[in-house]
């Protein structure tokens, strides 16, 4: 499997939006940066 962030960008942004709303009550959001929209800056293979 090769990780291709561009294929997951929409879902990752949905997770970020969820964490903006629920981070106070969700341990799933630990480590997710909610300060800015998700941007992938890697090369997809």
The 8 nearest C-alpha neighbors of each residue, nearest first, counted from 0:
[[1, 2, 3, 44, 43, 4, 6, 7],
 [0, 2, 3, 44, 43, 4, 42, 6],
 [1, 3, 4, 0, 43, 44, 6, 5],
 [2, 4, 43, 5, 6, 1, 44, 7],
 [5, 3, 7, 6, 8, 39, 2, 43],
 [4, 6, 8, 7, 3, 39, 43, 9],
 [5, 7, 4, 3, 8, 9, 10, 2],
 [8, 6, 4, 5, 10, 9, 11, 3],
 [7, 9, 5, 11, 10, 6, 4, 12],
 [10, 8, 12, 11, 7, 13, 6, 5],
 [11, 9, 13, 12, 7, 8, 14, 15],
 [10, 12, 14, 8, 13, 9, 7, 15],
 [11, 13, 15, 9, 14, 10, 37, 8],
 [14, 12, 10, 16, 11, 15, 17, 9],
 [13, 15, 17, 11, 12, 16, 18, 10],
 [14, 16, 12, 18, 13, 17, 33, 11],
 [17, 15, 13, 19, 18, 14, 12, 20],
 [18, 16, 14, 20, 15, 19, 21, 13],
 [17, 19, 22, 21, 15, 20, 16, 28],
 [18, 20, 16, 17, 21, 22, 33, 15],
 [19, 21, 18, 17, 22, 16, 23, 15],
 [20, 22, 18, 23, 24, 19, 25, 17],
 [23, 21, 18, 25, 24, 28, 19, 20],
 [22, 24, 21, 25, 20, 26, 18, 28],
 [23, 25, 22, 21, 26, 28, 27, 20],
 [26, 24, 22, 27, 28, 23, 21, 18],
 [25, 27, 28, 29, 24, 22, 23, 30],
 [28, 26, 25, 29, 22, 18, 30, 31],
 [27, 29, 26, 31, 22, 18, 25, 30],
 [30, 28, 26, 27, 31, 22, 25, 32],
 [29, 31, 28, 32, 27, 33, 26, 22],
 [32, 30, 28, 29, 33, 15, 18, 27],
 [33, 31, 34, 30, 35, 15, 37, 36],
 [32, 34, 35, 15, 19, 31, 18, 36],
 [35, 33, 32, 36, 19, 15, 31, 37],
 [34, 36, 33, 37, 32, 38, 15, 12],
 [37, 35, 38, 12, 34, 33, 15, 32],
 [36, 38, 12, 35, 39, 11, 8, 15],
 [39, 37, 40, 36, 8, 35, 5, 12],
 [38, 40, 41, 4, 5, 37, 8, 42],
 [41, 39, 38, 42, 4, 5, 43, 37],
 [40, 42, 39, 43, 4, 3, 5, 38],
 [41, 43, 44, 40, 3, 4, 39, 5],
 [44, 42, 3, 41, 4, 5, 2, 1],
 [43, 42, 3, 1, 2, 41, 4, 0]]
